[in-house]
Amino acid sequence: MLRITSDLAIDENDIEISFVRASGPGGQNVNKVSTAAQLRFDTRRLALAPDVAARLARLAGSRMTKDGVIVIQAVRHRTPERNRSDAIERLRELLIAAHHRPKPRRPTRPTLASKKRRLEGKKRRGDIKARRGTGGIED
């Protein structure tokens, strides 16, 4: 069992990991060894609250298919074992972030002093610009 939060755990049998060949530089080793890990996890197997599921879909973005399957590619490391653990850790971080309820924003109002400072600055700038046109040649 992979523990995500205190009330959420994933059975490791629900996570499907396959190894594919990684792209990019690496010489002949890239063409012979399948080191990149591709993790597939079906989110429909979890009993998620609707708000958590919506946040998960938003956070996953293009990594989630229309069927609710999260696909994570891990190619950071050179060994399949490290890429496998990296993919699992990234899935765990994604689920933890989806469980985190964002703090609602409370709209604030500017203070009277900040309004006065802003208007004084505008007035100063306007005076500077107004003085630029004076003192020219008149016909």
DRENVO-9040 format. One line per 4 residues: number of its first residue (from 1); their letters; for each residue x, y, z of C-alpha. Coordinates in steps of 0.1 Angstrom, whole numbers, padded with zeros to 4 digits. Layout:
NUM = A = X,Y,Z  ...
This chain:
1 = MLRI = 0000,0000,0000  0012,0034,-0009  0002,0060,0017  -0008,0094,0002
5 = TSDL = -0026,0111,0031  -0038,0099,0065  -0071,0088,0049  -0060,0079,0014
9 = AIDE = -0038,0049,0003  -0033,0033,-0031  -0028,-0003,-0037  0004,-0008,-0056
13 = NDIE = -0013,-0033,-0078  -0035,-0005,-0092  -0004,0012,-0105  0008,-0001,-0139
17 = ISFV = 0044,0006,-0148  0060,-0003,-0181  0095,0004,-0192  0102,0020,-0227
21 = RASG = 0132,0032,-0245  0142,0068,-0236  0148,0094,-0262  0177,0118,-0264
25 = PGGQ = 0214,0115,-0261  0231,0085,-0247  0248,0066,-0275  0241,0029,-0282
29 = NVNK = 0228,0024,-0247  0196,0044,-0255  0189,0021,-0284  0193,-0011,-0264
33 = VSTA = 0180,-0006,-0229  0145,0003,-0218  0151,0026,-0189  0123,0052,-0191
37 = AQLR = 0093,0044,-0168  0058,0050,-0180  0033,0050,-0151  -0004,0046,-0157
41 = FDTR = -0029,0050,-0129  -0067,0049,-0132  -0082,0076,-0109  -0117,0060,-0111
45 = RLAL = -0104,0033,-0087  -0101,0059,-0060  -0131,0072,-0041  -0123,0109,-0044
49 = APDV = -0145,0138,-0033  -0158,0158,-0063  -0137,0189,-0054  -0106,0168,-0051
53 = AARL = -0113,0151,-0084  -0117,0184,-0101  -0084,0198,-0086  -0067,0165,-0097
57 = ARLA = -0079,0169,-0133  -0068,0205,-0133  -0034,0198,-0118  -0027,0167,-0140
61 = GSRM = -0036,0187,-0172  -0025,0168,-0203  -0011,0139,-0182  -0047,0128,-0176
65 = TKDG = -0067,0111,-0204  -0104,0116,-0210  -0110,0082,-0193  -0094,0095,-0161
69 = VIVI = -0061,0077,-0164  -0030,0096,-0153  0001,0088,-0175  0035,0099,-0161
73 = QAVR = 0067,0096,-0181  0099,0093,-0159  0132,0097,-0179  0153,0117,-0155
77 = HRTP = 0176,0089,-0143  0196,0063,-0161  0183,0032,-0143  0148,0017,-0145
81 = ERNR = 0146,0014,-0107  0152,0051,-0101  0128,0061,-0129  0102,0038,-0114
85 = SDAI = 0105,0054,-0079  0106,0089,-0095  0073,0082,-0113  0056,0069,-0082
89 = ERLR = 0068,0099,-0062  0055,0123,-0088  0021,0106,-0087  0021,0108,-0049
93 = ELLI = 0030,0145,-0051  0002,0151,-0076  -0024,0134,-0054  -0012,0153,-0023
97 = AAHH = -0015,0186,-0041  -0050,0177,-0052  -0060,0170,-0016  -0048,0204,-0005
101 = RPKP = -0077,0227,-0004  -0066,0262,-0014  -0072,0290,0010  -0100,0313,-0002
105 = RRPT = -0088,0348,-0012  -0102,0376,0009  -0104,0408,-0011  -0087,0438,0006
109 = RPTL = -0091,0475,0001  -0062,0500,-0002  -0056,0522,0028  -0063,0559,0028
113 = ASKK = -0025,0566,0031  -0017,0545,0001  -0044,0562,-0020  -0029,0596,-0010
117 = RRLE = 0006,0585,-0019  -0006,0572,-0053  -0024,0605,-0061  0006,0626,-0049
121 = GKKR = 0029,0606,-0072  0005,0611,-0101  0004,0649,-0094  0042,0652,-0092
125 = RGDI = 0045,0633,-0125  0019,0655,-0141  0036,0687,-0130  0069,0674,-0145
129 = KARR = 0052,0667,-0178  0034,0700,-0178  0066,0720,-0174  0082,0703,-0205
133 = GTGG = 0061,0724,-0229  0068,0758,-0215  0097,0781,-0227  0095,0772,-0264
137 = IED = 0098,0796,-0293  0067,0815,-0301  0057,0830,-0335
